[in-house]
Amino acid sequence: VLQELLDREAIKEVRALLAQALDYKDWALFESLFLEEVEADFTAYGVPAQKIRREDLRASYQHNLSREGLRTQHISSNFRITIDGDTAHCTSNFLAQHYIKWFEGGEEFFLRAEYQDQLVRTENGWKISAITLITLFYVSGNPAILLS
């Protein structure tokens, strides 16, 4: 029971660190949270599922969040975690807030979604092996804030 509680907290921490990596543009931290190869499924946002190297996943996020003056806040909540030995599933709600002062067409862009991560216990802690945008609840604001 104690190990399960520790694992649950460690898995929540992975999600928190992912948000931190995005907000502070800490791309080394971002990559450290994933296995070398990741199943990435953003079909709900119009990006087909694919097996991708973590470096390429990082590059995609880095590109989308690279507009000058962009400030972000990413928040994960409502964690539902199941653990089976050295593998786990974590479903969580996600709020991604993007802001650029005086940006033409609107200063803010918000995404509200539900993600499911598959994780694997490694000697360096829990790592994400698959990330899926399950449901895009809704978006609001100016999507042109993000580069595509």
N, C-alpha and C positions, 0 to 999 in steps of 0.2 A: 504494500500500500504506500509506503514512504517513497519507494522508487518511482511509482506511478505519479505521485504528486510532484516529485522533482522533475520527471520527464515532461509533465504538462506545463510546468513553469518554464522549462528550457525551450519548449516548442513555442509558447507565447513570446518568449524573448526573441526567437528567430524572426517572428513577424514584426515585433517592435524594432529590431535592428534593421529589417528591410525598409521600414518607413523612415528610420533615421538615415540610412544610406541614401535614399532618394532625396530627402529634404536637405541634407548637407552635401549632396553630390560626392559622397565618399564611395567611389567606384571599387576600390579595393575591398572595403567592407561588403559591398553588394555581392561581389564575386565569391567572397568567403562563405556566403550563406547557401550556396548551391553546389550540387555535385558537378563534375566536369561536363556532363551531358544532362540536359533537362528536357522533359516533355513540357512544352509550353502551349497552352490552348486558350486563345483569346477570341474564339469564334464569336462569342457574344458581343464583341466589339468590332467584328468584321475582319479579324486576323486569323487565318486558318491554323489549326493545330499542327505542330511540328516538333521534331526532335532537334534541339539546338544546343550548341556549345555555350557554356555560361558566359564566355567572352563576347559572343555574338548577342546574347540576351542583354548583357550589360551595355553593349554598344547601342542597341536599339533604345533602351531606356535613356541612356546618356544623350543620344541625339534628340529624342522627343523633349527632354527637359533642358536643352541647352540654349534656349532663347535668352538673350541678354535681358537682365532685370527680372527674370522669373523667380518668384518666391512660391514655395509649396509647403503644404502641411498634409501629411498622409497619416491616417488614423485607422487602426484595426480594432475591432471589438466583437463581442458576442461569440467568443470562441467555443466551438464544439469539437472536441478532440477525442479520437479513438486511437488506442495504442495496442499493437499486436507484436510483442517481442521487440525487434529492432526496426520496425516500420510503424508509421503513424499517418493518420489523416487529420488535418486541421481545417475546418471550415470556419470562416470568419467574415464579418461584414467589414466593409472598407469604404472610407471617405477620402477622396483625393481632391484637395483644394489647390488651385493654381491662380496666381495673381501677378499682374504686371500693371503698375500705376500708369494711367493715361494711355493704355493700349487701345488702339483704334478698333472699334467694334465691341468693346466691353472689356473691363479690367479683370474679370473673374471667369473661371471655368471650374465646374464641380462635377465629379463622377461619384456615384454612389453604387456600390456593387457588393457582390458576395463572391469570395474566392474559396477554392479548396486546394490546399497544398498536400502533397504526399511527401513525407520526410523519411529519411533513413538515419539510423544511429551510426555514427562513424567514431573512430578514435578521437576525432576533433569535435565531437558533439553532433547534434542533429543538423542535417543538411537537407535542403529542398531538392527532391528528385523530380517533382512535377508540380506545375502551377497552372491552375485552371480558373479562368473567370467564368464562374457558373452562371451568374445572373447579373445583368446590368440593370439595376433598379431604375435609375434615370440619370440623365445628365442635364446640366443647366449652365447657362452662360455662353461664353465665346470660345468654341473649340479651337479657333485659329491661334490661341495663345500657345498651344503645343505645336511643335514642328512635326511634320509627318513625312 
